[in-house]
Amino acid sequence: MSTLEARIRQARSQQDILLMTHIVVGYPSFAASLEIVDAMVAAGVRSDGIADPVFRAHGRRPRHPRRQPEGAGRWIDRCALLDFAATVTRKHSIPFLCMSYYNLLFRAGVASFVDRMQAAGLSGAIVPDLPPEEAGEYLPAMARAGLDPIFIFSPSTSDERLRHIAASARGFVYCVARKGVTGLHTTFSADLDAYLARCRTATKLPLALGFGVQDAADVACLRGKVDIAVVGSASLRLIDDKGVAAVGAFVRGLR
């Protein structure tokens, strides 16, 4: 059992569901990103030291295209994502993950990037476009560094494929609630219950569920079904609409 998995299980013994959130590092600025993480942690994105604010390396553009975020165009080259990670892991005692498409790891060199994630104090990574079959360099590097590769289940994944993915996963498995893009509302129906039952059969790892978890009612609906509720785009939209100051109240309201 990995350290991350152990911490999740310990936290779950005290809470009926955990909360995982996303931020986009550098959006709307690096200073604001740090303020957002501080607010999320203070508002309860933790359970005796466990939670998973996840860093997305990129993927969101500023509302004002002519006003580029701090360091735009250069921050990936400087690996500012990992510099930021080192700052928050020193400041907060909860686990943090990196979420990025594979091109960032490939550009930096997989082994080098993984070593830098370890040095920054991260607990693992989610690389959505990297299936186990193509992770021949990534998985050994993660194992050597003691970091957890978080893999993804989806409703369209066959039972055989679920088991195959689970064999390479560590820490927990990220279950996508539905097909499509993130940010849309998800209706939690009997179909979801059947899907999660298949996920439970495929792996003994804790399950996180995301894509469309937007409010306290959604989190309440997932109690007893998954270990971690993932709130991503809802918090990012809130920042767009109401600013960083609204984050704390929003996260507290999810419980």
C-alpha positions as CSV (number, residue, x, y, z in Angstrom):
1,M,0.0,0.0,0.0
2,S,1.4,3.4,-1.0
3,T,1.7,6.3,1.4
4,L,-1.1,8.2,-0.5
5,E,-3.4,5.2,-0.3
6,A,-2.7,4.7,3.4
7,R,-3.5,8.4,4.1
8,I,-6.7,8.2,2.1
9,R,-7.8,5.1,4.0
10,Q,-6.9,6.6,7.3
11,A,-8.9,9.8,6.5
12,R,-11.9,7.7,5.2
13,S,-12.0,6.0,8.6
14,Q,-13.0,9.4,10.0
15,Q,-15.0,10.9,7.3
16,D,-17.7,9.5,5.0
17,I,-16.3,11.2,1.9
18,L,-13.2,13.2,1.1
19,L,-12.9,16.2,-1.2
20,M,-10.5,16.7,-4.0
21,T,-10.2,20.1,-5.9
22,H,-8.3,21.4,-8.9
23,I,-6.5,24.6,-9.6
24,V,-4.7,25.8,-12.7
25,V,-1.3,26.9,-11.7
26,G,-0.6,30.5,-12.8
27,Y,-4.2,31.3,-13.5
28,P,-5.2,34.1,-13.0
29,S,-1.7,34.6,-11.5
30,F,0.8,32.7,-9.5
31,A,0.1,34.8,-6.4
32,A,-3.7,34.1,-6.9
33,S,-3.0,30.4,-7.3
34,L,-1.3,30.3,-3.9
35,E,-4.2,32.2,-2.4
36,I,-6.6,29.7,-3.8
37,V,-4.8,26.8,-2.4
38,D,-4.6,28.4,1.0
39,A,-8.3,29.1,0.9
40,M,-9.2,25.5,-0.1
41,V,-7.1,24.0,2.6
42,A,-8.5,26.4,5.2
43,A,-12.0,25.6,4.1
44,G,-11.7,21.9,4.6
45,V,-10.1,20.3,1.6
46,R,-8.4,17.9,4.0
47,S,-9.0,15.3,6.6
48,D,-6.2,15.0,9.1
49,G,-3.7,15.9,6.5
50,I,-5.4,14.3,3.5
51,A,-6.8,15.9,0.5
52,D,-5.7,16.4,-3.1
53,P,-5.7,19.8,-4.6
54,V,-4.5,18.8,-8.1
55,F,-2.4,21.1,-10.3
56,R,-3.3,21.3,-13.9
57,A,-0.2,22.3,-15.8
58,H,-2.1,24.2,-18.4
59,G,-5.4,24.2,-20.2
60,R,-7.2,27.4,-19.2
61,R,-6.8,30.8,-20.9
62,P,-7.3,34.2,-19.3
63,R,-10.5,36.0,-19.7
64,H,-8.6,38.9,-21.2
65,P,-6.4,37.4,-24.0
66,R,-4.3,40.6,-24.3
67,R,-3.4,40.4,-20.6
68,Q,-1.3,37.4,-20.3
69,P,-1.0,35.5,-17.0
70,E,2.2,36.1,-15.0
71,G,5.1,34.5,-16.9
72,A,3.0,33.3,-19.8
73,G,5.0,31.6,-22.5
74,R,7.9,31.0,-20.2
75,W,6.6,29.4,-17.1
76,I,6.5,25.8,-18.4
77,D,10.1,26.1,-19.6
78,R,11.1,27.2,-16.1
79,C,9.0,24.4,-14.6
80,A,7.2,27.0,-12.6
81,L,4.6,24.3,-11.9
82,L,7.1,22.4,-9.9
83,D,8.4,25.5,-8.2
84,F,4.9,26.3,-7.1
85,A,4.4,22.7,-6.0
86,A,7.4,22.9,-3.7
87,T,6.0,26.1,-2.2
88,V,2.7,24.6,-1.3
89,T,4.0,21.2,-0.1
90,R,6.3,23.0,2.3
91,K,3.4,25.2,3.5
92,H,0.7,22.6,3.8
93,S,0.8,19.0,5.2
94,I,-1.7,17.5,2.7
95,P,-0.8,15.5,-0.4
96,F,-0.7,17.3,-3.7
97,L,-0.8,15.8,-7.2
98,C,0.3,17.1,-10.6
99,M,-2.2,16.8,-13.5
100,S,-0.7,17.3,-17.0
101,Y,-0.9,15.9,-20.4
102,Y,2.0,13.8,-21.4
103,N,3.6,16.4,-23.7
104,L,4.9,18.3,-20.7
105,L,6.6,15.2,-19.3
106,F,7.9,14.3,-22.8
107,R,9.3,17.8,-23.4
108,A,11.1,17.9,-20.0
109,G,12.2,14.2,-20.1
110,V,10.1,11.8,-18.2
111,A,12.7,10.6,-15.7
112,S,13.8,14.2,-15.1
113,F,10.3,15.5,-14.6
114,V,9.4,12.7,-12.2
115,D,12.5,13.4,-10.2
116,R,11.6,17.0,-10.0
117,M,8.0,16.1,-8.9
118,Q,9.6,14.0,-6.1
119,A,11.9,16.8,-5.1
120,A,8.9,19.2,-5.0
121,G,7.2,17.0,-2.5
122,L,4.3,15.8,-4.7
123,S,2.6,12.5,-4.0
124,G,1.8,11.5,-7.6
125,A,0.4,12.5,-10.9
126,I,-2.6,12.2,-13.2
127,V,-1.6,12.0,-16.9
128,P,-5.0,11.6,-18.7
129,D,-3.6,10.8,-22.2
130,L,-1.1,8.2,-21.1
131,P,-2.5,4.7,-21.1
132,P,-0.6,1.9,-19.3
133,E,0.5,0.4,-22.6
134,E,2.5,3.5,-23.4
135,A,3.8,4.2,-20.0
136,G,6.9,2.1,-20.2
137,E,9.2,4.9,-19.2
138,Y,6.8,6.7,-16.9
139,L,5.8,3.8,-14.6
140,P,9.3,2.7,-13.6
141,A,10.3,6.3,-13.0
142,M,7.3,6.8,-10.8
143,A,8.1,3.6,-8.9
144,R,11.7,4.6,-8.3
145,A,10.6,8.0,-7.0
146,G,7.9,6.6,-4.7
147,L,5.2,8.5,-6.5
148,D,1.7,7.2,-7.4
149,P,0.5,7.1,-11.0
150,I,-3.2,7.8,-10.9
151,F,-5.1,6.2,-13.8
152,I,-8.6,6.9,-15.1
153,F,-11.8,4.7,-15.4
154,S,-14.7,5.7,-17.7
155,P,-18.2,4.4,-18.1
156,S,-17.5,3.0,-21.5
157,T,-14.5,1.0,-20.3
158,S,-15.0,-2.8,-20.4
159,D,-14.6,-4.9,-17.3
160,E,-11.5,-6.5,-18.8
161,R,-10.0,-3.1,-19.5
162,L,-10.8,-1.8,-16.1
163,R,-8.8,-4.7,-14.6
164,H,-5.9,-4.0,-16.9
165,I,-5.8,-0.3,-16.0
166,A,-6.1,-1.1,-12.3
167,A,-3.0,-3.3,-12.4
168,S,-0.9,-0.3,-13.1
169,A,-2.7,2.2,-10.8
170,R,-1.5,3.2,-7.3
171,G,-2.9,5.6,-4.7
172,F,-6.5,5.7,-6.0
173,V,-8.4,5.5,-9.3
174,Y,-10.0,8.5,-10.8
175,C,-13.5,7.5,-12.1
176,V,-14.9,9.8,-14.8
177,A,-18.7,10.1,-14.2
178,R,-19.6,10.3,-17.9
179,K,-18.3,10.6,-21.4
180,G,-17.7,14.1,-22.7
181,V,-15.8,17.1,-21.4
182,T,-15.5,18.4,-17.9
183,G,-17.6,21.3,-16.7
184,L,-21.1,20.0,-17.6
185,H,-23.5,18.9,-15.0
186,T,-23.8,15.2,-14.4
187,T,-27.1,13.4,-13.4
188,F,-26.2,10.8,-10.8
189,S,-28.5,7.9,-11.7
190,A,-28.8,4.1,-11.3
191,D,-26.4,3.9,-14.3
192,L,-23.7,5.5,-12.2
193,D,-24.3,3.1,-9.4
194,A,-23.9,0.2,-11.8
195,Y,-20.7,1.7,-13.2
196,L,-19.2,2.3,-9.8
197,A,-20.0,-1.3,-8.8
198,R,-17.9,-2.4,-11.8
199,C,-15.1,-0.1,-10.7
200,R,-15.2,-1.6,-7.2
201,T,-15.0,-5.1,-8.7
202,A,-12.0,-4.1,-10.8
203,T,-9.8,-2.6,-8.1
204,K,-9.3,-2.5,-4.3
205,L,-7.9,1.0,-4.5
206,P,-10.0,4.0,-3.2
207,L,-12.2,5.6,-5.9
208,A,-12.5,9.3,-6.7
209,L,-15.3,10.5,-8.9
210,G,-15.3,13.6,-11.0
211,F,-16.8,15.3,-14.1
212,G,-19.9,17.3,-13.2
213,V,-19.6,17.4,-9.3
214,Q,-20.7,21.0,-8.7
215,D,-22.4,21.5,-5.4
216,A,-23.2,20.1,-1.9
217,A,-26.1,18.0,-3.2
218,D,-23.8,16.2,-5.7
219,V,-21.2,15.5,-2.9
220,A,-24.0,14.2,-0.6
221,C,-25.3,11.9,-3.4
222,L,-21.8,10.4,-3.7
223,R,-21.5,9.5,0.0
224,G,-21.2,5.7,0.4
225,K,-20.5,5.3,-3.3
226,V,-16.9,6.7,-3.7
227,D,-14.1,7.7,-1.3
228,I,-13.4,11.1,-2.9
229,A,-15.6,13.6,-4.6
230,V,-13.7,15.7,-7.2
231,V,-14.7,19.3,-7.8
232,G,-12.8,20.9,-10.6
233,S,-14.5,23.1,-13.2
234,A,-17.1,24.4,-10.7
235,S,-14.5,26.1,-8.6
236,L,-12.7,27.4,-11.7
237,R,-15.9,29.0,-13.0
238,L,-16.5,30.5,-9.5
239,I,-13.1,32.2,-9.7
240,D,-13.9,33.5,-13.2
241,D,-17.3,34.9,-12.0
242,K,-16.7,36.0,-8.4
243,G,-13.0,36.1,-7.9
244,V,-10.5,34.3,-5.6
245,A,-12.2,35.6,-2.4
246,A,-15.3,33.4,-3.1
247,V,-13.4,30.1,-3.0
248,G,-13.4,29.6,0.8
249,A,-17.1,29.9,1.2
250,F,-17.8,27.7,-1.8
251,V,-15.6,24.9,-0.5
252,R,-17.0,25.0,3.0
253,G,-20.5,24.8,1.4
254,L,-19.7,21.6,-0.4
255,R,-19.9,19.8,3.0
